[in-house]
Structure formats: structure tokens, C-alpha cells
Amino acid sequence: MTTEKTGAFDATMLNAQRCSECGGTGELRIESENITEDFEVEKQTVITQCPRCGGKGWVQGG
């Protein structure tokens, strides 16, 4: 059963703080540049799950 349907909430989230690593988004964005064989610069953004909060956006407060 999900908490979404029951209206229940996770009590551990009462002390949670927004993750400082990802700013609460749960993901990290890494900008990178590559040079092609035609000497053109390709820019790309790699999006990955934040390792600090596990992609939740919140960390346990102290």
C-alpha cells in the first residue's frame, strides 16, 4: 500500500533537510565538453542520481 493513497506520511521526514549536494532535486548535472574529429566542441549535460541523498532530495537532519 502506498502512502499516496492512504494520506499517511513518513514521520522520519519531519527532521529531513534539503540535500546540499543536489539542492533538493535528487539529481546531479555534470557539464562536459568533447572535441570531435572535425575539431568542433560538443557540449553535453550528464544527469545522474545524487549519491548523497540517493535521489530523494532530502537527507536526515541532525
Buried (B, 14 or more C-beta within 10 A) or exposed (E): EEEEEEEEEEEEEEEBEBBEBBEBBBEBEEEEEEEEEEEEEEEEEEEEEBEBBEBBBBBEEE
